[in-house]
Amino acid sequence: MRIRLMALSHIKNGANRTQTAQYLHVSRRMVNEWVKRFNAHGLDGLKEKRVLAALGHCLLSSWNNLKRMWCLMPSNLMEEG
């Protein structure tokens, strides 16, 4: 969240969004998104979303499904030859 706050501070101090993006080495689209979310939701809009947690849950679910499928496979499919 620190870089997002830096972006808003930079803009408040007179920089435009393109200059802010270049200064922070991020895309202008990202800066635009942060400003939009801040204007709509305040500081809560700048909090990181928990996408990685959701991704981890999906991966675990897929892994569990794969293990179940493996246990259900006929044993002759696992033999060599």
C-alpha atoms as an extended CHARMM CRD file, in Angstrom:
* protein
*
        81  EXT
         1         1  MET       CA              0.0000000000        0.0000000000        0.0000000000  PROA      1               0.0000000000
         2         2  ARG       CA              3.0030000000        2.2650000000        0.5180000000  PROA      2               0.0000000000
         3         3  ILE       CA              3.6460000000        2.7690000000       -3.2060000000  PROA      3               0.0000000000
         4         4  ARG       CA             -0.0200000000        3.6130000000       -3.7410000000  PROA      4               0.0000000000
         5         5  LEU       CA              0.1600000000        6.2900000000       -1.0570000000  PROA      5               0.0000000000
         6         6  MET       CA              3.3520000000        7.6240000000       -2.6340000000  PROA      6               0.0000000000
         7         7  ALA       CA              1.5060000000        7.8900000000       -5.9520000000  PROA      7               0.0000000000
         8         8  LEU       CA             -1.3060000000        9.9120000000       -4.3960000000  PROA      8               0.0000000000
         9         9  SER       CA              1.1740000000       12.1430000000       -2.5870000000  PROA      9               0.0000000000
        10        10  HSD       CA              3.0940000000       12.7530000000       -5.8000000000  PROA      10              0.0000000000
        11        11  ILE       CA             -0.1220000000       13.7430000000       -7.5860000000  PROA      11              0.0000000000
        12        12  LYS       CA             -1.2070000000       15.9680000000       -4.6910000000  PROA      12              0.0000000000
        13        13  ASN       CA              2.1380000000       17.7650000000       -4.9310000000  PROA      13              0.0000000000
        14        14  GLY       CA              1.4470000000       18.7210000000       -8.5500000000  PROA      14              0.0000000000
        15        15  ALA       CA              2.6650000000       15.8310000000      -10.6840000000  PROA      15              0.0000000000
        16        16  ASN       CA              0.3580000000       14.4200000000      -13.3230000000  PROA      16              0.0000000000
        17        17  ARG       CA             -0.4350000000       10.7090000000      -13.5610000000  PROA      17              0.0000000000
        18        18  THR       CA              2.0990000000       10.0470000000      -16.3230000000  PROA      18              0.0000000000
        19        19  GLN       CA              4.8990000000       11.6720000000      -14.3180000000  PROA      19              0.0000000000
        20        20  THR       CA              3.8150000000        9.7370000000      -11.2380000000  PROA      20              0.0000000000
        21        21  ALA       CA              3.8730000000        6.4390000000      -13.1080000000  PROA      21              0.0000000000
        22        22  GLN       CA              7.3500000000        7.1520000000      -14.4780000000  PROA      22              0.0000000000
        23        23  TYR       CA              8.6170000000        8.2200000000      -11.0590000000  PROA      23              0.0000000000
        24        24  LEU       CA              7.3410000000        5.0260000000       -9.3940000000  PROA      24              0.0000000000
        25        25  HSD       CA              8.1840000000        2.7360000000      -12.3380000000  PROA      25              0.0000000000
        26        26  VAL       CA              4.6190000000        1.5090000000      -12.7490000000  PROA      26              0.0000000000
        27        27  SER       CA              2.1440000000        1.8210000000      -15.5960000000  PROA      27              0.0000000000
        28        28  ARG       CA             -0.0170000000        4.9030000000      -15.9650000000  PROA      28              0.0000000000
        29        29  ARG       CA             -3.0000000000        2.5480000000      -16.0690000000  PROA      29              0.0000000000
        30        30  MET       CA             -2.0930000000        1.3360000000      -12.5590000000  PROA      30              0.0000000000
        31        31  VAL       CA             -1.8560000000        4.9090000000      -11.2510000000  PROA      31              0.0000000000
        32        32  ASN       CA             -5.2300000000        5.6950000000      -12.8310000000  PROA      32              0.0000000000
        33        33  GLU       CA             -6.7320000000        2.6290000000      -11.1340000000  PROA      33              0.0000000000
        34        34  TRP       CA             -5.3420000000        3.6280000000       -7.7200000000  PROA      34              0.0000000000
        35        35  VAL       CA             -6.7010000000        7.1670000000       -8.0370000000  PROA      35              0.0000000000
        36        36  LYS       CA            -10.0940000000        5.8400000000       -9.1280000000  PROA      36              0.0000000000
        37        37  ARG       CA            -10.2480000000        3.3950000000       -6.2090000000  PROA      37              0.0000000000
        38        38  PHE       CA             -9.1050000000        6.0520000000       -3.7290000000  PROA      38              0.0000000000
        39        39  ASN       CA            -11.7410000000        8.5070000000       -4.9800000000  PROA      39              0.0000000000
        40        40  ALA       CA            -14.4560000000        5.8490000000       -4.6970000000  PROA      40              0.0000000000
        41        41  HSD       CA            -13.4660000000        4.1410000000       -1.4170000000  PROA      41              0.0000000000
        42        42  GLY       CA            -10.8570000000        6.2530000000        0.3520000000  PROA      42              0.0000000000
        43        43  LEU       CA             -7.9020000000        4.4610000000        1.9440000000  PROA      43              0.0000000000
        44        44  ASP       CA             -9.8030000000        1.1560000000        1.9230000000  PROA      44              0.0000000000
        45        45  GLY       CA             -9.7260000000        1.2910000000       -1.8660000000  PROA      45              0.0000000000
        46        46  LEU       CA             -5.9300000000        1.1760000000       -1.7950000000  PROA      46              0.0000000000
        47        47  LYS       CA             -5.6860000000       -2.0320000000        0.2150000000  PROA      47              0.0000000000
        48        48  GLU       CA             -4.2690000000       -5.0180000000       -1.6090000000  PROA      48              0.0000000000
        49        49  LYS       CA             -6.7670000000       -7.5730000000       -2.7420000000  PROA      49              0.0000000000
        50        50  ARG       CA             -6.3070000000      -11.1140000000       -1.5600000000  PROA      50              0.0000000000
        51        51  VAL       CA             -6.0770000000      -12.6600000000       -5.0160000000  PROA      51              0.0000000000
        52        52  LEU       CA             -3.1660000000      -14.8710000000       -4.0400000000  PROA      52              0.0000000000
        53        53  ALA       CA             -5.1420000000      -16.4150000000       -1.1880000000  PROA      53              0.0000000000
        54        54  ALA       CA             -7.9540000000      -17.2750000000       -3.5830000000  PROA      54              0.0000000000
        55        55  LEU       CA             -5.4580000000      -18.6940000000       -6.0720000000  PROA      55              0.0000000000
        56        56  GLY       CA             -3.9170000000      -20.8640000000       -3.3450000000  PROA      56              0.0000000000
        57        57  HSD       CA             -7.3400000000      -22.2320000000       -2.4740000000  PROA      57              0.0000000000
        58        58  CYS       CA             -8.0000000000      -23.1130000000       -6.1320000000  PROA      58              0.0000000000
        59        59  LEU       CA             -4.6370000000      -24.8310000000       -6.4690000000  PROA      59              0.0000000000
        60        60  LEU       CA             -5.2360000000      -26.8670000000       -3.3180000000  PROA      60              0.0000000000
        61        61  SER       CA             -8.6610000000      -27.8890000000       -4.5580000000  PROA      61              0.0000000000
        62        62  SER       CA             -7.1900000000      -28.9500000000       -7.9200000000  PROA      62              0.0000000000
        63        63  TRP       CA             -4.4470000000      -30.9150000000       -6.1710000000  PROA      63              0.0000000000
        64        64  ASN       CA             -7.0010000000      -32.7350000000       -4.0080000000  PROA      64              0.0000000000
        65        65  ASN       CA             -9.0700000000      -33.5830000000       -7.0920000000  PROA      65              0.0000000000
        66        66  LEU       CA             -5.9810000000      -34.9240000000       -8.8510000000  PROA      66              0.0000000000
        67        67  LYS       CA             -5.1110000000      -37.1280000000       -5.8600000000  PROA      67              0.0000000000
        68        68  ARG       CA             -8.6580000000      -38.5130000000       -5.8110000000  PROA      68              0.0000000000
        69        69  MET       CA             -8.5400000000      -39.2850000000       -9.5300000000  PROA      69              0.0000000000
        70        70  TRP       CA             -5.1700000000      -41.0120000000       -9.1040000000  PROA      70              0.0000000000
        71        71  CYS       CA             -6.5600000000      -43.2660000000       -6.3710000000  PROA      71              0.0000000000
        72        72  LEU       CA             -9.5070000000      -44.2320000000       -8.5830000000  PROA      72              0.0000000000
        73        73  MET       CA             -7.3610000000      -45.2180000000      -11.5780000000  PROA      73              0.0000000000
        74        74  PRO       CA             -7.2320000000      -48.9640000000      -12.3380000000  PROA      74              0.0000000000
        75        75  SER       CA             -3.9400000000      -50.4130000000      -11.1600000000  PROA      75              0.0000000000
        76        76  ASN       CA             -3.1020000000      -51.8440000000      -14.6080000000  PROA      76              0.0000000000
        77        77  LEU       CA             -2.8010000000      -48.3120000000      -16.0090000000  PROA      77              0.0000000000
        78        78  MET       CA              0.0700000000      -47.6480000000      -13.6470000000  PROA      78              0.0000000000
        79        79  GLU       CA              2.0760000000      -50.7210000000      -14.7050000000  PROA      79              0.0000000000
        80        80  GLU       CA              4.9420000000      -50.4100000000      -17.1850000000  PROA      80              0.0000000000
        81        81  GLY       CA              4.7690000000      -51.9370000000      -20.6240000000  PROA      81              0.0000000000
